[in-house]
Amino acid sequence: LQAIAVQLRGVPADPAFTGRIGSDEFAVVMYGADLPAELAATHDQMRAIGRMVISQIAGPFRIDGVEVEVEASAGVAAAPLHGTSLDALLPAADAALHAAKRDGERVGVWDPGMAGVRPWELAMHAQLRAAVASGELRLHYQPLRSARTGRIAGVEALLRWAHPDRGLLAPEAFLPMAERSTLIIDVTEWVLNEALRQCADWALAGRHVPVSVNLSARMLVRDDLPSLVSQTLSAYGLPADVLTLEITESALVTQPARAAAMLRELRTRGVKLSLDDFGTGYSSMEILKALPFDEVKIDRGFVSGAHGSLPDAAIVCAVLDLGHRLGLRVVGEGVEDARALRMLMELGCDILQGEAISRPLPPSPELLALFTAAASVAGADAPVPPAAADGPGT
């Protein structure tokens, strides 16, 4: 990374600014390119600029006596064609980069229709970057209830954005956009820090509440991820096993070997690992065999459909049986009503999560009251009857 940074500063176009965005991605900002009026010719020249920058960092580099060559891809965006500020140009170039990687190209040029990105998303990208720094992000916590004891076994941290104009936004309104850029790294770091800070506050109040945090695919290729997690836990005086990192199967398929090494390192540090949305991909069985997960979460689509669909019910039963045979805890997501709750309890699901237990709540007296009510269940081993059949919470 240091050697490449030095080389990028020496790009023949004399860049006005060069910086590392995160992970293994850099930004190079150049002034003064005279672009042709014709769009096709403009794109050709922009691709030529991208190829020129890539050629600057091809290597070989001699690192500790080893010759290292680098394969790189580039995404290019230009003003005023693609925006008039860095806040607009950087996410556009980042989207072009990832489109190039997906299509097997070395250089991509931003196009407004690329990867489904629309102009308003670029504006939201800049707003979200500012929101991370200005304190507009919030965490709500959805309780995870033990089916055997009725106690709260932990909470899952779920992100919200208190947008100044649009109100409280659910993650699906902005996270897919953030996932297409390195901004997701800043967001994930914020979530990890805030969730563990809240966990430490609960511990000081005498409440042991493990917390689960969703991990982006981009975080799994960060070499410093295990150190980041360990340092954050240490900063709040928390043991490693209070944290569960949830990873979807899709996050493991881009660079499986590197992701697997990262997960094993996290596991050796005592952090728990959960395979989220299990059953929705094509490699679930191999992943379960190869990686050190502590739990699997049955995808909410199977849970919600199980009482009306024999195939969904069969999948839920199969995942429960497989998980238990592998010594894993099984979590049923999307438990939205009393019927689904009763079914999962009868089938032997370990942990229940969904509106029938509780909707996601901010740190509040209502959430604390839920902890207290669950803790007061008579007998740690007493099974808890299903909730009343008056529908899910709102």
C-alpha positions as CSV (number, residue, x, y, z in Angstrom):
1,L,0.0,0.0,0.0
2,Q,2.8,2.4,0.8
3,A,4.7,1.6,-2.4
4,I,1.5,2.1,-4.5
5,A,0.8,5.4,-2.7
6,V,4.2,6.7,-3.7
7,Q,3.8,5.6,-7.3
8,L,0.3,7.2,-7.6
9,R,1.8,10.6,-6.5
10,G,4.1,10.3,-9.6
11,V,1.3,9.7,-12.2
12,P,2.4,11.7,-15.3
13,A,-0.8,13.8,-15.2
14,D,0.4,15.4,-12.0
15,P,-2.6,14.7,-9.8
16,A,-3.9,17.5,-7.6
17,F,-4.7,15.0,-4.9
18,T,-4.1,11.3,-4.1
19,G,-5.5,9.5,-1.2
20,R,-6.4,6.0,0.1
21,I,-10.1,5.7,0.5
22,G,-10.0,2.4,2.4
23,S,-8.9,-1.2,2.2
24,D,-7.0,-1.4,-1.1
25,E,-8.8,1.4,-2.9
26,F,-7.2,4.8,-3.8
27,A,-8.6,8.0,-5.3
28,V,-6.6,10.1,-7.8
29,V,-7.9,13.6,-8.6
30,M,-6.6,15.3,-11.7
31,Y,-7.3,18.7,-13.2
32,G,-7.0,20.0,-16.8
33,A,-8.0,17.0,-19.0
34,D,-9.4,18.4,-22.3
35,L,-12.2,16.0,-23.1
36,P,-13.7,15.7,-26.6
37,A,-17.3,16.9,-27.2
38,E,-18.4,13.5,-28.6
39,L,-19.5,11.2,-25.8
40,A,-17.9,8.1,-27.3
41,A,-14.6,9.9,-27.7
42,T,-14.9,11.2,-24.2
43,H,-15.3,7.7,-22.8
44,D,-12.3,6.5,-24.8
45,Q,-10.1,9.3,-23.4
46,M,-11.3,8.6,-19.9
47,R,-10.5,4.9,-20.3
48,A,-7.0,5.9,-21.6
49,I,-6.6,8.0,-18.4
50,G,-7.6,5.0,-16.3
51,R,-5.2,2.7,-18.1
52,M,-2.4,5.3,-17.7
53,V,-2.9,5.3,-13.9
54,I,-3.1,1.5,-13.7
55,S,0.2,1.2,-15.7
56,Q,1.9,3.4,-13.1
57,I,1.2,0.9,-10.3
58,A,1.7,-2.4,-12.2
59,G,5.1,-3.1,-10.5
60,P,7.0,-5.1,-10.0
61,F,7.7,-3.8,-6.4
62,R,10.3,-5.3,-4.3
63,I,8.8,-5.8,-0.8
64,D,11.1,-7.4,1.8
65,G,13.1,-9.1,-0.9
66,V,10.1,-10.4,-2.8
67,E,9.1,-9.2,-6.3
68,V,5.4,-8.3,-6.2
69,E,3.2,-7.4,-9.2
70,V,-0.2,-5.8,-8.9
71,E,-3.4,-6.3,-10.8
72,A,-5.6,-3.2,-10.6
73,S,-8.9,-1.9,-11.9
74,A,-10.0,1.7,-12.2
75,G,-13.2,3.6,-12.3
76,V,-13.3,7.1,-13.9
77,A,-15.7,10.0,-13.6
78,A,-15.2,13.6,-14.9
79,A,-16.6,17.0,-14.3
80,P,-18.8,18.5,-15.4
81,L,-20.1,15.5,-17.3
82,H,-20.7,13.4,-14.2
83,G,-20.9,16.0,-11.5
84,T,-19.4,19.2,-10.3
85,S,-18.1,18.3,-6.9
86,L,-16.0,15.5,-5.3
87,D,-19.0,14.4,-3.3
88,A,-20.7,13.5,-6.7
89,L,-17.6,12.4,-8.6
90,L,-16.1,10.0,-6.0
91,P,-19.1,7.7,-5.6
92,A,-19.6,7.8,-9.4
93,A,-16.0,6.7,-10.0
94,D,-16.4,4.0,-7.3
95,A,-19.5,2.6,-9.0
96,A,-17.7,2.6,-12.3
97,L,-14.8,0.7,-10.6
98,H,-17.1,-2.0,-9.3
99,A,-18.9,-2.3,-12.6
100,A,-15.6,-2.9,-14.3
101,K,-14.7,-5.6,-11.8
102,R,-18.1,-7.3,-12.3
103,D,-17.7,-7.2,-16.1
104,G,-14.1,-8.4,-16.1
105,E,-12.8,-5.1,-17.4
106,R,-9.7,-3.2,-16.3
107,V,-11.3,0.3,-16.6
108,G,-14.9,1.5,-16.2
109,V,-16.3,4.9,-17.0
110,W,-19.3,6.2,-15.0
111,D,-22.7,6.1,-16.8
112,P,-25.9,7.3,-15.1
113,G,-27.6,3.9,-15.7
114,M,-24.7,1.9,-14.3
115,A,-25.4,-0.8,-11.7
116,G,-28.9,0.8,-11.1
117,V,-27.4,3.9,-9.5
118,R,-29.5,7.0,-10.0
119,P,-28.5,10.6,-9.6
120,W,-30.5,11.0,-6.4
121,E,-28.4,8.1,-4.9
122,L,-25.2,10.1,-5.5
123,A,-26.7,13.0,-3.5
124,M,-27.7,10.6,-0.7
125,H,-24.2,9.1,-0.7
126,A,-22.8,12.5,0.1
127,Q,-25.5,13.1,2.8
128,L,-24.8,9.7,4.4
129,R,-21.1,10.4,4.6
130,A,-21.9,13.6,6.4
131,A,-24.5,11.8,8.6
132,V,-21.8,9.4,10.0
133,A,-19.8,12.4,11.3
134,S,-22.8,14.6,12.4
135,G,-24.5,12.1,14.6
136,E,-27.6,11.4,12.5
137,L,-27.2,7.6,12.6
138,R,-29.1,5.6,15.2
139,L,-29.2,2.0,16.4
140,H,-32.4,0.1,17.3
141,Y,-32.1,-3.2,19.0
142,Q,-34.3,-6.3,18.3
143,P,-34.4,-8.8,21.2
144,L,-33.5,-12.4,20.7
145,R,-35.5,-14.6,23.0
146,S,-34.5,-18.1,24.2
147,A,-37.2,-20.5,23.3
148,R,-36.4,-22.7,26.3
149,T,-36.2,-20.2,29.1
150,G,-38.0,-17.1,27.8
151,R,-35.1,-15.0,28.7
152,I,-33.5,-12.4,26.4
153,A,-30.5,-14.1,25.0
154,G,-29.2,-10.9,23.3
155,V,-30.1,-8.2,20.8
156,E,-29.4,-7.5,17.2
157,A,-28.2,-4.0,16.4
158,L,-30.2,-2.6,13.4
159,L,-29.3,0.7,11.8
160,R,-31.5,3.7,11.3
161,W,-30.8,7.1,9.8
162,A,-32.5,10.2,11.3
163,H,-32.5,12.1,8.0
164,P,-33.1,15.8,8.6
165,D,-35.7,16.0,5.7
166,R,-37.1,12.5,5.3
167,G,-37.4,11.4,8.9
168,L,-36.2,8.1,10.3
169,L,-35.1,5.9,7.5
170,A,-34.9,2.1,7.6
171,P,-31.6,0.5,6.4
172,E,-33.1,-0.7,3.0
173,A,-33.5,3.0,2.1
174,F,-29.8,3.7,2.1
175,L,-27.6,0.7,2.9
176,P,-27.8,-0.9,-0.6
177,M,-26.4,2.4,-2.0
178,A,-23.7,2.5,0.7
179,E,-22.7,-1.2,0.0
180,R,-21.7,-0.1,-3.6
181,S,-18.9,2.1,-2.2
182,T,-16.3,2.2,0.5
183,L,-18.7,4.3,2.6
184,I,-20.1,1.1,4.0
185,I,-16.8,0.7,5.9
186,D,-17.3,4.0,7.8
187,V,-20.9,3.0,8.5
188,T,-20.0,-0.5,9.7
189,E,-17.3,0.9,12.0
190,W,-19.8,3.4,13.5
191,V,-22.3,0.6,14.1
192,L,-19.7,-1.7,15.7
193,N,-18.5,1.1,18.0
194,E,-22.0,2.3,19.0
195,A,-23.3,-1.2,19.6
196,L,-20.4,-2.1,21.9
197,R,-20.7,1.3,23.7
198,Q,-24.4,0.6,24.4
199,C,-23.5,-3.0,25.5
200,A,-21.0,-1.6,28.0
201,D,-23.6,0.8,29.3
202,W,-25.9,-2.1,29.9
203,A,-23.1,-4.0,31.6
204,L,-22.5,-1.1,34.0
205,A,-26.2,-1.1,34.9
206,G,-25.9,-4.8,35.8
207,R,-27.4,-6.3,32.6
208,H,-25.5,-8.8,30.5
209,V,-26.8,-8.3,27.0
210,P,-24.8,-9.9,24.1
211,V,-25.1,-7.9,20.9
212,S,-25.1,-9.0,17.2
213,V,-23.8,-6.8,14.5
214,N,-24.1,-7.3,10.7
215,L,-20.9,-7.4,8.9
216,S,-20.5,-6.1,5.3
217,A,-18.7,-8.1,2.6
218,R,-16.3,-5.2,2.2
219,M,-15.2,-5.5,5.8
220,L,-14.3,-9.2,5.4
221,V,-11.3,-8.3,3.1
222,R,-9.9,-5.7,5.5
223,D,-6.7,-7.0,7.0
224,D,-7.1,-4.9,10.1
225,L,-10.7,-6.2,10.9
226,P,-9.7,-8.5,13.7
227,S,-7.6,-5.8,15.3
228,L,-10.4,-3.3,14.9
229,V,-12.9,-5.6,16.6
230,S,-10.5,-6.5,19.5
231,Q,-9.5,-2.9,20.1
232,T,-13.2,-1.7,20.2
233,L,-14.1,-4.5,22.7
234,S,-11.0,-3.6,24.8
235,A,-11.9,0.1,24.7
236,Y,-15.2,-0.6,26.4
237,G,-13.9,-3.4,28.7
238,L,-16.0,-6.1,27.2
239,P,-15.2,-9.8,26.7
240,A,-15.1,-11.0,23.1
241,D,-17.9,-13.5,23.5
242,V,-20.4,-10.6,24.1
243,L,-20.2,-9.9,20.4
244,T,-21.7,-11.9,17.5
245,L,-20.8,-10.9,14.0
246,E,-23.5,-11.8,11.4
247,I,-22.3,-12.6,7.9
248,T,-24.5,-13.5,4.9
249,E,-23.5,-16.2,2.6
250,S,-23.4,-13.7,-0.3
251,A,-20.6,-11.9,1.6
252,L,-18.4,-15.0,1.4
253,V,-18.5,-15.8,-2.3
254,T,-16.6,-12.8,-3.7
255,Q,-13.2,-13.7,-2.1
256,P,-14.0,-16.9,-0.2
257,A,-10.4,-17.9,0.8
258,R,-9.7,-14.4,2.2
259,A,-13.0,-14.2,3.9
260,A,-12.5,-17.6,5.5
261,A,-9.1,-16.7,6.8
262,M,-10.6,-13.5,8.3
263,L,-13.5,-15.4,10.0
264,R,-11.1,-18.0,11.5
265,E,-8.9,-15.2,12.9
266,L,-12.0,-13.5,14.5
267,R,-13.1,-16.8,15.9
268,T,-9.7,-17.4,17.5
269,R,-10.1,-14.1,19.3
270,G,-13.3,-15.3,20.9
271,V,-15.9,-13.4,18.8
272,K,-19.0,-15.5,17.9
273,L,-20.0,-15.9,14.3
274,S,-23.5,-16.2,12.8
275,L,-24.4,-17.3,9.3
276,D,-27.3,-15.0,8.4
277,D,-30.1,-15.8,5.9
278,F,-29.1,-19.4,5.8
279,G,-30.6,-21.4,2.9
280,T,-30.9,-18.6,0.4
281,G,-27.6,-19.3,-1.5
282,Y,-26.1,-22.2,-3.3
283,S,-23.1,-23.0,-1.1
284,S,-24.6,-23.1,2.4
285,M,-23.6,-26.7,3.2
286,E,-20.0,-26.3,2.2
287,I,-19.8,-23.0,4.1
288,L,-21.2,-24.6,7.3
289,K,-18.7,-27.5,7.0
290,A,-15.6,-25.3,6.3
291,L,-16.1,-22.3,8.6
292,P,-16.3,-22.0,12.4
293,F,-19.8,-20.6,12.9
294,D,-21.5,-20.7,16.2
295,E,-25.1,-20.3,14.9
296,V,-27.2,-20.2,11.8
297,K,-30.2,-18.0,11.2
298,I,-33.1,-19.4,9.2
299,D,-34.1,-16.9,6.6
300,R,-37.3,-15.0,7.5
301,G,-38.8,-15.9,4.1
302,F,-38.9,-19.6,5.1
303,V,-40.2,-18.9,8.6
304,S,-43.0,-16.6,7.5
305,G,-44.1,-19.1,4.8
306,A,-43.7,-22.3,6.8
307,H,-47.3,-22.5,8.2
308,G,-48.7,-22.1,4.7
309,S,-46.2,-24.0,2.5
310,L,-45.0,-27.6,2.9
311,P,-41.7,-26.9,1.1
312,D,-40.9,-23.9,3.4
313,A,-41.9,-26.0,6.5
314,A,-39.6,-28.8,5.3
315,I,-36.7,-26.4,4.8
316,V,-37.2,-25.0,8.4
317,C,-37.2,-28.6,9.8
318,A,-34.1,-29.5,7.8
319,V,-32.2,-26.5,8.9
320,L,-33.0,-27.1,12.5
321,D,-32.0,-30.7,12.3
322,L,-28.8,-29.9,10.4
323,G,-27.8,-27.1,12.7
324,H,-28.3,-29.1,15.8
325,R,-26.4,-32.1,14.4
326,L,-23.5,-29.7,13.7
327,G,-23.6,-28.4,17.3
328,L,-24.9,-24.9,16.2
329,R,-27.5,-22.7,17.8
330,V,-30.4,-22.1,15.4
331,V,-32.2,-18.7,15.3
332,G,-35.6,-18.3,13.7
333,E,-35.9,-14.8,12.1
334,G,-39.1,-13.2,11.0
335,V,-41.3,-14.6,13.8
336,E,-44.2,-12.2,13.1
337,D,-47.2,-13.9,14.8
338,A,-48.2,-16.4,17.4
339,R,-48.6,-19.2,15.0
340,A,-45.0,-19.0,13.7
341,L,-43.8,-18.6,17.3
342,R,-45.6,-21.8,18.4
343,M,-44.4,-23.7,15.4
344,L,-40.7,-22.9,15.9
345,M,-40.9,-23.7,19.6
346,E,-42.5,-27.1,18.9
347,L,-39.8,-27.8,16.3
348,G,-37.0,-27.1,18.8
349,C,-35.7,-23.7,17.5
350,D,-33.2,-22.3,20.0
351,I,-33.7,-18.5,19.6
352,L,-36.7,-16.6,18.4
353,Q,-36.5,-13.2,16.7
354,G,-39.3,-11.1,15.2
355,E,-42.3,-8.8,15.8
356,A,-44.0,-11.5,17.9
357,I,-41.2,-11.1,20.4
358,S,-40.6,-7.4,20.0
359,R,-40.1,-4.9,17.3
360,P,-36.6,-3.2,17.1
361,L,-36.5,-0.6,19.8
362,P,-34.1,2.3,20.6
363,P,-32.3,2.2,23.9
364,S,-35.3,3.2,26.0
365,P,-37.3,2.4,29.2
366,E,-39.5,0.2,26.9
367,L,-36.5,-2.0,26.0
368,L,-35.2,-2.1,29.6
369,A,-38.7,-3.2,30.7
370,L,-38.6,-6.0,28.2
371,F,-35.3,-7.2,29.6
372,T,-36.7,-7.1,33.1
373,A,-39.9,-8.9,32.2
374,A,-37.9,-11.7,30.5
375,A,-35.5,-12.0,33.4
376,S,-38.4,-12.5,35.8
377,V,-39.6,-15.6,34.1
378,A,-39.9,-18.2,36.9
379,G,-37.2,-20.8,36.7
380,A,-34.2,-20.6,34.3
381,D,-35.2,-23.9,32.7
382,A,-39.0,-23.3,32.6
383,P,-40.4,-23.4,29.0
384,V,-42.3,-20.3,28.0
385,P,-45.8,-20.6,26.5
386,P,-46.4,-19.0,23.1
387,A,-47.4,-15.4,23.0
388,A,-51.1,-14.5,22.9
389,A,-52.6,-14.7,19.4
390,D,-53.2,-11.0,19.0
391,G,-50.7,-10.5,16.2
392,P,-47.3,-8.9,16.0
393,G,-46.2,-5.7,17.7
394,T,-45.9,-2.5,15.7
